[in-house]
Amino acid sequence: MLFMDVHNHLPEGATAGDVAEAHAADVRTQDQYGVKYLNYWVDDHAGKVFCLVEAPDAEAAHRVHREAHGLVADEIYPVTQG
Amino acid sequence: MLFMDVHNHLPEGATAGDVAEAHAADVRTQDQYGVKYLNYWVDDHAGKVFCLVEAPDAEAAHRVHREAHGLVADEIYPVTQG
């Protein structure tokens, strides 16, 4: 299933570079859970991140974020791509 | 510039097909404003839509939605793609 997750508040001072490192950690962690983080978009001024992810369910996607870097998304939606 | 816009409340009963029609109307409208709606993701159960859009500024992106179908996004963020 395809999901879009939304992080509403990056940690104070986090940069796009920090998000890139977190994404790399997701990629190292995801295979064991059948998860694939496909792409992400960052607004570091607003502290917002959108992650597009293929996962068996929302909890599996959250688990990868939790184990990889601890920054679990605030919201997650099952989506179809237009 | 690249933006992610977020629609938080699709009109009651709107389906993924309705969103596809709205997107087609965006595509017919966008050129005159230098805007390009690139992709979108829909959760029709939650009434949520995420649109990825190239635009000279946020207002130009909103203008296309407003003229094409009237459904202006609730939020819009300048983003960098990871």
N, CA and C atoms of all chains as a GROMACS GRO file, in nm:
protein
  492
    1MET      N    1   0.084  -0.119   0.000
    1MET     CA    2   0.000   0.000   0.000
    1MET      C    3   0.089   0.125   0.000
    2LEU      N    4   0.033   0.230  -0.060
    2LEU     CA    5   0.106   0.356  -0.066
    2LEU      C    6   0.052   0.449   0.043
    3PHE      N    7   0.142   0.516   0.112
    3PHE     CA    8   0.104   0.611   0.218
    3PHE      C    9   0.180   0.742   0.200
    4MET      N   10   0.117   0.850   0.243
    4MET     CA   11   0.187   0.977   0.261
    4MET      C   12   0.189   1.004   0.411
    5ASP      N   13   0.309   1.019   0.467
    5ASP     CA   14   0.312   1.060   0.607
    5ASP      C   15   0.353   1.207   0.615
    6VAL      N   16   0.314   1.269   0.725
    6VAL     CA   17   0.338   1.412   0.744
    6VAL      C   18   0.400   1.434   0.882
    7HIS      N   19   0.515   1.499   0.882
    7HIS     CA   20   0.580   1.544   1.006
    7HIS      C   21   0.551   1.693   1.018
    8ASN      N   22   0.489   1.732   1.127
    8ASN     CA   23   0.448   1.872   1.141
    8ASN      C   24   0.550   1.961   1.209
    9HIS      N   25   0.642   1.901   1.283
    9HIS     CA   26   0.736   1.982   1.360
    9HIS      C   27   0.872   1.916   1.364
   10LEU      N   28   0.957   1.949   1.268
   10LEU     CA   29   1.095   1.902   1.277
   10LEU      C   30   1.157   1.956   1.407
   11PRO      N   31   1.252   1.882   1.464
   11PRO     CA   32   1.321   1.935   1.582
   11PRO      C   33   1.382   2.072   1.551
   12GLU      N   34   1.377   2.162   1.646
   12GLU     CA   35   1.435   2.297   1.635
   12GLU      C   36   1.575   2.291   1.573
   13GLY      N   37   1.596   2.369   1.467
   13GLY     CA   38   1.729   2.377   1.407
   13GLY      C   39   1.760   2.268   1.305
   14ALA      N   40   1.668   2.172   1.286
   14ALA     CA   41   1.694   2.065   1.189
   14ALA      C   42   1.696   2.123   1.048
   15THR      N   43   1.788   2.075   0.968
   15THR     CA   44   1.805   2.125   0.831
   15THR      C   45   1.766   2.016   0.731
   16ALA      N   46   1.762   2.057   0.604
   16ALA     CA   47   1.737   1.958   0.498
   16ALA      C   48   1.844   1.849   0.501
   17GLY      N   49   1.966   1.885   0.538
   17GLY     CA   50   2.074   1.786   0.549
   17GLY      C   51   2.045   1.683   0.658
   18ASP      N   52   1.991   1.728   0.770
   18ASP     CA   53   1.954   1.635   0.877
   18ASP      C   54   1.845   1.540   0.830
   19VAL      N   55   1.751   1.594   0.753
   19VAL     CA   56   1.642   1.509   0.702
   19VAL      C   57   1.697   1.407   0.604
   20ALA      N   58   1.795   1.450   0.523
   20ALA     CA   59   1.858   1.355   0.429
   20ALA      C   60   1.924   1.241   0.506
   21GLU      N   61   1.990   1.272   0.617
   21GLU     CA   62   2.052   1.166   0.699
   21GLU      C   63   1.947   1.074   0.757
   22ALA      N   64   1.836   1.131   0.804
   22ALA     CA   65   1.728   1.049   0.860
   22ALA      C   66   1.671   0.957   0.751
   23HIS      N   67   1.656   1.012   0.630
   23HIS     CA   68   1.604   0.930   0.520
   23HIS      C   69   1.700   0.815   0.489
   24ALA      N   70   1.831   0.844   0.489
   24ALA     CA   71   1.930   0.738   0.464
   24ALA      C   72   1.918   0.628   0.570
   25ALA      N   73   1.891   0.667   0.694
   25ALA     CA   74   1.872   0.569   0.802
   25ALA      C   75   1.745   0.487   0.778
   26ASP      N   76   1.639   0.551   0.728
   26ASP     CA   77   1.517   0.477   0.691
   26ASP      C   78   1.550   0.370   0.587
   27VAL      N   79   1.627   0.410   0.487
   27VAL     CA   80   1.659   0.318   0.376
   27VAL      C   81   1.740   0.198   0.426
   28ARG      N   82   1.829   0.223   0.524
   28ARG     CA   83   1.907   0.112   0.581
   28ARG      C   84   1.820   0.018   0.666
   29THR      N   85   1.709   0.069   0.719
   29THR     CA   86   1.627  -0.006   0.816
   29THR      C   87   1.507  -0.077   0.752
   30GLN      N   88   1.461  -0.026   0.638
   30GLN     CA   89   1.327  -0.058   0.589
   30GLN      C   90   1.307  -0.202   0.538
   31ASP      N   91   1.412  -0.263   0.481
   31ASP     CA   92   1.393  -0.390   0.410
   31ASP      C   93   1.334  -0.499   0.498
   32GLN      N   94   1.379  -0.507   0.621
   32GLN     CA   95   1.331  -0.614   0.711
   32GLN      C   96   1.182  -0.602   0.740
   33TYR      N   97   1.123  -0.486   0.714
   33TYR     CA   98   0.979  -0.466   0.740
   33TYR      C   99   0.897  -0.457   0.611
   34GLY      N  100   0.961  -0.482   0.498
   34GLY     CA  101   0.889  -0.477   0.370
   34GLY      C  102   0.843  -0.336   0.335
   35VAL      N  103   0.918  -0.236   0.381
   35VAL     CA  104   0.882  -0.095   0.363
   35VAL      C  105   0.979  -0.031   0.265
   36LYS      N  106   0.928   0.062   0.185
   36LYS     CA  107   1.015   0.134   0.093
   36LYS      C  108   0.980   0.283   0.094
   37TYR      N  109   1.065   0.361   0.158
   37TYR     CA  110   1.048   0.508   0.153
   37TYR      C  111   1.090   0.555   0.015
   38LEU      N  112   0.996   0.609  -0.061
   38LEU     CA  113   1.016   0.636  -0.203
   38LEU      C  114   1.071   0.776  -0.228
   39ASN      N  115   1.018   0.872  -0.156
   39ASN     CA  116   1.053   1.010  -0.183
   39ASN      C  117   1.010   1.094  -0.063
   40TYR      N  118   1.068   1.213  -0.050
   40TYR     CA  119   1.021   1.301   0.056
   40TYR      C  120   1.042   1.445   0.015
   41TRP      N  121   0.967   1.534   0.079
   41TRP     CA  122   0.972   1.677   0.049
   41TRP      C  123   0.977   1.752   0.181
   42VAL      N  124   1.069   1.847   0.190
   42VAL     CA  125   1.096   1.918   0.315
   42VAL      C  126   1.074   2.067   0.300
   43ASP      N  127   1.006   2.126   0.397
   43ASP     CA  128   1.006   2.270   0.417
   43ASP      C  129   1.072   2.292   0.553
   44ASP      N  130   1.202   2.321   0.552
   44ASP     CA  131   1.272   2.327   0.681
   44ASP      C  132   1.238   2.456   0.757
   45HIS      N  133   1.189   2.557   0.688
   45HIS     CA  134   1.146   2.678   0.758
   45HIS      C  135   1.019   2.648   0.840
   46ALA      N  136   0.922   2.583   0.779
   46ALA     CA  137   0.798   2.548   0.851
   46ALA      C  138   0.815   2.425   0.939
   47GLY      N  139   0.925   2.351   0.920
   47GLY     CA  140   0.948   2.230   0.999
   47GLY      C  141   0.862   2.113   0.955
   48LYS      N  142   0.828   2.113   0.827
   48LYS     CA  143   0.733   2.016   0.771
   48LYS      C  144   0.808   1.915   0.682
   49VAL      N  145   0.772   1.789   0.691
   49VAL     CA  146   0.824   1.688   0.597
   49VAL      C  147   0.709   1.598   0.554
   50PHE      N  148   0.704   1.571   0.424
   50PHE     CA  149   0.609   1.477   0.365
   50PHE      C  150   0.690   1.360   0.311
   51CYS      N  151   0.654   1.238   0.354
   51CYS     CA  152   0.724   1.118   0.304
   51CYS      C  153   0.625   1.029   0.229
   52LEU      N  154   0.663   0.991   0.108
   52LEU     CA  155   0.584   0.896   0.032
   52LEU      C  156   0.646   0.758   0.054
   53VAL      N  157   0.564   0.663   0.095
   53VAL     CA  158   0.620   0.534   0.139
   53VAL      C  159   0.528   0.419   0.099
   54GLU      N  160   0.588   0.314   0.049
   54GLU     CA  161   0.521   0.186   0.022
   54GLU      C  162   0.539   0.101   0.146
   55ALA      N  163   0.430   0.049   0.203
   55ALA     CA  164   0.442  -0.032   0.324
   55ALA      C  165   0.324  -0.127   0.333
   56PRO      N  166   0.342  -0.240   0.403
   56PRO     CA  167   0.229  -0.332   0.419
   56PRO      C  168   0.116  -0.269   0.499
   57ASP      N  169   0.149  -0.182   0.592
   57ASP     CA  170   0.048  -0.108   0.668
   57ASP      C  171   0.115   0.015   0.730
   58ALA      N  172   0.032   0.104   0.786
   58ALA     CA  173   0.085   0.229   0.841
   58ALA      C  174   0.182   0.203   0.956
   59GLU      N  175   0.153   0.103   1.039
   59GLU     CA  176   0.239   0.077   1.154
   59GLU      C  177   0.379   0.035   1.111
   60ALA      N  178   0.390  -0.040   1.002
   60ALA     CA  179   0.522  -0.080   0.953
   60ALA      C  180   0.603   0.043   0.911
   61ALA      N  181   0.537   0.138   0.846
   61ALA     CA  182   0.606   0.262   0.807
   61ALA      C  183   0.653   0.338   0.930
   62HIS      N  184   0.565   0.351   1.030
   62HIS     CA  185   0.602   0.419   1.154
   62HIS      C  186   0.721   0.348   1.222
   63ARG      N  187   0.718   0.214   1.220
   63ARG     CA  188   0.822   0.137   1.289
   63ARG      C  189   0.960   0.168   1.231
   64VAL      N  190   0.966   0.180   1.097
   64VAL     CA  191   1.095   0.210   1.034
   64VAL      C  192   1.146   0.346   1.082
   65HIS      N  193   1.061   0.448   1.080
   65HIS     CA  194   1.102   0.581   1.129
   65HIS      C  195   1.148   0.572   1.276
   66ARG      N  196   1.070   0.499   1.356
   66ARG     CA  197   1.100   0.491   1.500
   66ARG      C  198   1.237   0.428   1.523
   67GLU      N  199   1.263   0.317   1.451
   67GLU     CA  200   1.391   0.247   1.474
   67GLU      C  201   1.508   0.319   1.408
   68ALA      N  202   1.482   0.384   1.295
   68ALA     CA  203   1.592   0.445   1.219
   68ALA      C  204   1.640   0.573   1.285
   69HIS      N  205   1.548   0.656   1.335
   69HIS     CA  206   1.589   0.787   1.389
   69HIS      C  207   1.494   0.841   1.496
   70GLY      N  208   1.385   0.770   1.521
   70GLY     CA  209   1.297   0.811   1.631
   70GLY      C  210   1.195   0.918   1.596
   71LEU      N  211   1.204   0.972   1.476
   71LEU     CA  212   1.109   1.079   1.439
   71LEU      C  213   0.989   1.018   1.368
   72VAL      N  214   0.890   0.981   1.446
   72VAL     CA  215   0.769   0.919   1.391
   72VAL      C  216   0.678   1.029   1.336
   73ALA      N  217   0.615   1.002   1.224
   73ALA     CA  218   0.528   1.102   1.161
   73ALA      C  219   0.407   1.133   1.251
   74ASP      N  220   0.357   1.254   1.239
   74ASP     CA  221   0.238   1.295   1.315
   74ASP      C  222   0.110   1.245   1.251
   75GLU      N  223   0.113   1.230   1.119
   75GLU     CA  224  -0.007   1.186   1.047
   75GLU      C  225   0.038   1.090   0.937
   76ILE      N  226  -0.050   0.998   0.901
   76ILE     CA  227  -0.020   0.912   0.786
   76ILE      C  228  -0.152   0.876   0.718
   77TYR      N  229  -0.150   0.877   0.586
   77TYR     CA  230  -0.271   0.856   0.507
   77TYR      C  231  -0.244   0.751   0.400
   78PRO      N  232  -0.334   0.654   0.384
   78PRO     CA  233  -0.325   0.565   0.268
   78PRO      C  234  -0.368   0.646   0.146
   79VAL      N  235  -0.287   0.646   0.042
   79VAL     CA  236  -0.317   0.731  -0.073
   79VAL      C  237  -0.312   0.652  -0.203
   80THR      N  238  -0.386   0.706  -0.300
   80THR     CA  239  -0.367   0.662  -0.438
   80THR      C  240  -0.301   0.777  -0.511
   81GLN      N  241  -0.211   0.743  -0.602
   81GLN     CA  242  -0.138   0.845  -0.678
   81GLN      C  243  -0.217   0.879  -0.802
   82GLY      N  244  -0.228   1.008  -0.831
   82GLY     CA  245  -0.308   1.052  -0.945
   82GLY      C  246  -0.238   1.033  -1.078
   83MET      N  247   0.975   2.738  -0.846
   83MET     CA  248   0.982   2.681  -0.710
   83MET      C  249   0.887   2.562  -0.699
   84LEU      N  250   0.927   2.470  -0.612
   84LEU     CA  251   0.845   2.351  -0.590
   84LEU      C  252   0.764   2.370  -0.461
   85PHE      N  253   0.637   2.333  -0.468
   85PHE     CA  254   0.547   2.344  -0.352
   85PHE      C  255   0.471   2.214  -0.332
   86MET      N  256   0.439   2.185  -0.206
   86MET     CA  257   0.340   2.082  -0.176
   86MET      C  258   0.219   2.153  -0.119
   87ASP      N  259   0.103   2.135  -0.181
   87ASP     CA  260  -0.017   2.190  -0.119
   87ASP      C  261  -0.099   2.077  -0.057
   88VAL      N  262  -0.180   2.114   0.041
   88VAL     CA  263  -0.258   2.014   0.116
   88VAL      C  264  -0.402   2.062   0.123
   89HIS      N  265  -0.492   1.974   0.079
   89HIS     CA  266  -0.637   1.997   0.093
   89HIS      C  267  -0.682   1.908   0.208
   90ASN      N  268  -0.739   1.968   0.310
   90ASN     CA  269  -0.774   1.893   0.431
   90ASN      C  270  -0.915   1.836   0.430
   91HIS      N  271  -1.001   1.891   0.346
   91HIS     CA  272  -1.141   1.847   0.349
   91HIS      C  273  -1.199   1.849   0.208
   92LEU      N  274  -1.188   1.738   0.139
   92LEU     CA  275  -1.259   1.727   0.011
   92LEU      C  276  -1.408   1.747   0.036
   93PRO      N  277  -1.478   1.801  -0.064
   93PRO     CA  278  -1.624   1.811  -0.049
   93PRO      C  279  -1.685   1.673  -0.020
   94GLU      N  280  -1.783   1.671   0.068
   94GLU     CA  281  -1.856   1.548   0.105
   94GLU      C  282  -1.888   1.465  -0.020
   95GLY      N  283  -1.850   1.340  -0.019
   95GLY     CA  284  -1.885   1.249  -0.129
   95GLY      C  285  -1.790   1.253  -0.247
   96ALA      N  286  -1.690   1.341  -0.245
   96ALA     CA  287  -1.596   1.348  -0.357
   96ALA      C  288  -1.514   1.219  -0.364
   97THR      N  289  -1.491   1.173  -0.484
   97THR     CA  290  -1.418   1.048  -0.505
   97THR      C  291  -1.284   1.077  -0.572
   98ALA      N  292  -1.201   0.973  -0.581
   98ALA     CA  293  -1.074   0.986  -0.652
   98ALA      C  294  -1.099   1.028  -0.798
   99GLY      N  295  -1.211   0.983  -0.855
   99GLY     CA  296  -1.246   1.023  -0.992
   99GLY      C  297  -1.273   1.172  -1.002
  100ASP      N  298  -1.341   1.228  -0.904
  100ASP     CA  299  -1.366   1.372  -0.902
  100ASP      C  300  -1.234   1.449  -0.893
  101VAL      N  301  -1.143   1.397  -0.812
  101VAL     CA  302  -1.013   1.464  -0.798
  101VAL      C  303  -0.936   1.457  -0.930
  102ALA      N  304  -0.947   1.344  -0.998
  102ALA     CA  305  -0.881   1.331  -1.129
  102ALA      C  306  -0.936   1.435  -1.227
  103GLU      N  307  -1.067   1.458  -1.223
  103GLU     CA  308  -1.127   1.561  -1.311
  103GLU      C  309  -1.077   1.700  -1.273
  104ALA      N  310  -1.068   1.726  -1.144
  104ALA     CA  311  -1.018   1.857  -1.099
  104ALA      C  312  -0.873   1.875  -1.144
  105HIS      N  313  -0.795   1.769  -1.134
  105HIS     CA  314  -0.655   1.777  -1.176
  105HIS      C  315  -0.646   1.806  -1.327
  106ALA      N  316  -0.732   1.740  -1.405
  106ALA     CA  317  -0.732   1.765  -1.550
  106ALA      C  318  -0.766   1.912  -1.578
  107ALA      N  319  -0.856   1.970  -1.500
  107ALA     CA  320  -0.889   2.112  -1.516
  107ALA      C  321  -0.769   2.200  -1.478
  108ASP      N  322  -0.694   2.161  -1.375
  108ASP     CA  323  -0.571   2.234  -1.341
  108ASP      C  324  -0.476   2.235  -1.461
  109VAL      N  325  -0.461   2.118  -1.521
  109VAL     CA  326  -0.364   2.104  -1.631
  109VAL      C  327  -0.407   2.191  -1.750
  110ARG      N  328  -0.538   2.203  -1.773
  110ARG     CA  329  -0.586   2.289  -1.882
  110ARG      C  330  -0.564   2.437  -1.851
  111THR      N  331  -0.559   2.473  -1.724
  111THR     CA  332  -0.556   2.613  -1.681
  111THR      C  333  -0.415   2.666  -1.654
  112GLN      N  334  -0.323   2.578  -1.621
  112GLN     CA  335  -0.198   2.617  -1.557
  112GLN      C  336  -0.098   2.694  -1.644
  113ASP      N  337  -0.096   2.666  -1.776
  113ASP     CA  338   0.013   2.720  -1.859
  113ASP      C  339   0.022   2.872  -1.855
  114GLN      N  340  -0.093   2.937  -1.860
  114GLN     CA  341  -0.093   3.084  -1.864
  114GLN      C  342  -0.034   3.145  -1.738
  115TYR      N  343  -0.021   3.068  -1.631
  115TYR     CA  344   0.034   3.120  -1.506
  115TYR      C  345   0.175   3.064  -1.476
  116GLY      N  346   0.230   2.990  -1.572
  116GLY     CA  347   0.364   2.934  -1.551
  116GLY      C  348   0.367   2.829  -1.441
  117VAL      N  349   0.253   2.760  -1.425
  117VAL     CA  350   0.238   2.661  -1.316
  117VAL      C  351   0.233   2.522  -1.378
  118LYS      N  352   0.288   2.425  -1.305
  118LYS     CA  353   0.280   2.287  -1.352
  118LYS      C  354   0.247   2.196  -1.233
  119TYR      N  355   0.124   2.146  -1.229
  119TYR     CA  356   0.086   2.045  -1.129
  119TYR      C  357   0.147   1.912  -1.172
  120LEU      N  358   0.239   1.862  -1.090
  120LEU     CA  359   0.322   1.749  -1.130
  120LEU      C  360   0.261   1.616  -1.092
  121ASN      N  361   0.203   1.611  -0.973
  121ASN     CA  362   0.154   1.484  -0.923
  121ASN      C  363   0.062   1.513  -0.805
  122TYR      N  364  -0.022   1.415  -0.770
  122TYR     CA  365  -0.105   1.433  -0.652
  122TYR      C  366  -0.138   1.298  -0.592
  123TRP      N  367  -0.171   1.300  -0.465
  123TRP     CA  368  -0.202   1.179  -0.389
  123TRP      C  369  -0.330   1.206  -0.310
  124VAL      N  370  -0.422   1.111  -0.315
  124VAL     CA  371  -0.555   1.128  -0.257
  124VAL      C  372  -0.584   1.020  -0.154
  125ASP      N  373  -0.636   1.062  -0.040
  125ASP     CA  374  -0.701   0.972   0.054
  125ASP      C  375  -0.847   1.016   0.058
  126ASP      N  376  -0.932   0.950  -0.021
  126ASP     CA  377  -1.070   1.001  -0.032
  126ASP      C  378  -1.151   0.968   0.094
  127HIS      N  379  -1.107   0.870   0.172
  127HIS     CA  380  -1.175   0.842   0.298
  127HIS      C  381  -1.154   0.957   0.396
  128ALA      N  382  -1.029   1.001   0.410
  128ALA     CA  383  -0.998   1.113   0.502
  128ALA      C  384  -1.030   1.248   0.439
  129GLY      N  385  -1.054   1.251   0.306
  129GLY     CA  386  -1.083   1.377   0.238
  129GLY      C  387  -0.960   1.463   0.217
  130LYS      N  388  -0.845   1.397   0.208
  130LYS     CA  389  -0.715   1.465   0.202
  130LYS      C  390  -0.657   1.454   0.060
  131VAL      N  391  -0.601   1.563   0.012
  131VAL     CA  392  -0.526   1.558  -0.115
  131VAL      C  393  -0.396   1.635  -0.097
  132PHE      N  394  -0.288   1.578  -0.148
  132PHE     CA  395  -0.156   1.642  -0.153
  132PHE      C  396  -0.122   1.665  -0.300
  133CYS      N  397  -0.091   1.789  -0.336
  133CYS     CA  398  -0.053   1.819  -0.475
  133CYS      C  399   0.091   1.870  -0.477
  134LEU      N  400   0.172   1.812  -0.563
  134LEU     CA  401   0.308   1.861  -0.585
  134LEU      C  402   0.305   1.950  -0.708
  135VAL      N  403   0.354   2.073  -0.694
  135VAL     CA  404   0.335   2.171  -0.802
  135VAL      C  405   0.458   2.261  -0.816
  136GLU      N  406   0.497   2.282  -0.939
  136GLU     CA  407   0.601   2.379  -0.974
  136GLU      C  408   0.528   2.509  -1.005
  137ALA      N  409   0.567   2.619  -0.940
  137ALA     CA  410   0.499   2.746  -0.964
  137ALA      C  411   0.593   2.861  -0.933
  138PRO      N  412   0.571   2.978  -0.994
  138PRO     CA  413   0.656   3.092  -0.963
  138PRO      C  414   0.640   3.137  -0.817
  139ASP      N  415   0.523   3.120  -0.761
  139ASP     CA  416   0.499   3.148  -0.620
  139ASP      C  417   0.371   3.077  -0.577
  140ALA      N  418   0.346   3.078  -0.447
  140ALA     CA  419   0.232   3.003  -0.393
  140ALA      C  420   0.100   3.057  -0.448
  141GLU      N  421   0.090   3.188  -0.463
  141GLU     CA  422  -0.034   3.247  -0.508
  141GLU      C  423  -0.069   3.201  -0.650
  142ALA      N  424   0.032   3.186  -0.736
  142ALA     CA  425   0.006   3.137  -0.872
  142ALA      C  426  -0.053   2.996  -0.869
  143ALA      N  427  -0.001   2.914  -0.780
  143ALA     CA  428  -0.054   2.777  -0.768
  143ALA      C  429  -0.200   2.782  -0.720
  144HIS      N  430  -0.227   2.864  -0.619
  144HIS     CA  431  -0.365   2.878  -0.570
  144HIS      C  432  -0.456   2.929  -0.681
  145ARG      N  433  -0.407   3.024  -0.760
  145ARG     CA  434  -0.491   3.084  -0.864
  145ARG      C  435  -0.539   2.979  -0.965
  146VAL      N  436  -0.448   2.887  -1.000
  146VAL     CA  437  -0.487   2.780  -1.094
  146VAL      C  438  -0.599   2.695  -1.034
  147HIS      N  439  -0.584   2.652  -0.909
  147HIS     CA  440  -0.690   2.573  -0.844
  147HIS      C  441  -0.821   2.653  -0.842
  148ARG      N  442  -0.812   2.781  -0.806
  148ARG     CA  443  -0.931   2.865  -0.792
  148ARG      C  444  -1.006   2.876  -0.925
  149GLU      N  445  -0.930   2.902  -1.032
  149GLU     CA  446  -0.994   2.920  -1.164
  149GLU      C  447  -1.038   2.788  -1.224
  150ALA      N  448  -0.963   2.682  -1.198
  150ALA     CA  449  -0.992   2.553  -1.264
  150ALA      C  450  -1.114   2.485  -1.202
  151HIS      N  451  -1.127   2.490  -1.069
  151HIS     CA  452  -1.237   2.416  -1.005
  151HIS      C  453  -1.280   2.476  -0.872
  152GLY      N  454  -1.210   2.579  -0.825
  152GLY     CA  455  -1.255   2.648  -0.705
  152GLY      C  456  -1.208   2.589  -0.573
  153LEU      N  457  -1.144   2.471  -0.581
  153LEU     CA  458  -1.099   2.406  -0.457
  153LEU      C  459  -0.956   2.448  -0.426
  154VAL      N  460  -0.944   2.557  -0.353
  154VAL     CA  461  -0.811   2.610  -0.318
  154VAL      C  462  -0.757   2.530  -0.199
  155ALA      N  463  -0.628   2.502  -0.201
  155ALA     CA  464  -0.566   2.423  -0.094
  155ALA      C  465  -0.573   2.497   0.039
  156ASP      N  466  -0.579   2.422   0.148
  156ASP     CA  467  -0.582   2.480   0.282
  156ASP      C  468  -0.442   2.522   0.327
  157GLU      N  469  -0.341   2.451   0.278
  157GLU     CA  470  -0.203   2.480   0.319
  157GLU      C  471  -0.115   2.466   0.196
  158ILE      N  472  -0.005   2.539   0.195
  158ILE     CA  473   0.093   2.521   0.087
  158ILE      C  474   0.232   2.550   0.144
  159TYR      N  475   0.328   2.468   0.105
  159TYR     CA  476   0.464   2.478   0.159
  159TYR      C  477   0.565   2.477   0.045
  160PRO      N  478   0.662   2.570   0.046
  160PRO     CA  479   0.774   2.559  -0.048
  160PRO      C  480   0.859   2.441  -0.002
  161VAL      N  481   0.890   2.350  -0.090
  161VAL     CA  482   0.963   2.229  -0.049
  161VAL      C  483   1.084   2.204  -0.138
  162THR      N  484   1.179   2.132  -0.080
  162THR     CA  485   1.285   2.073  -0.160
  162THR      C  486   1.260   1.923  -0.160
  163GLN      N  487   1.288   1.860  -0.273
  163GLN     CA  488   1.264   1.717  -0.285
  163GLN      C  489   1.390   1.643  -0.242
  164GLY      N  490   1.374   1.539  -0.162
  164GLY     CA  491   1.489   1.466  -0.109
  164GLY      C  492   1.549   1.373  -0.212
   0.00000   0.00000   0.00000
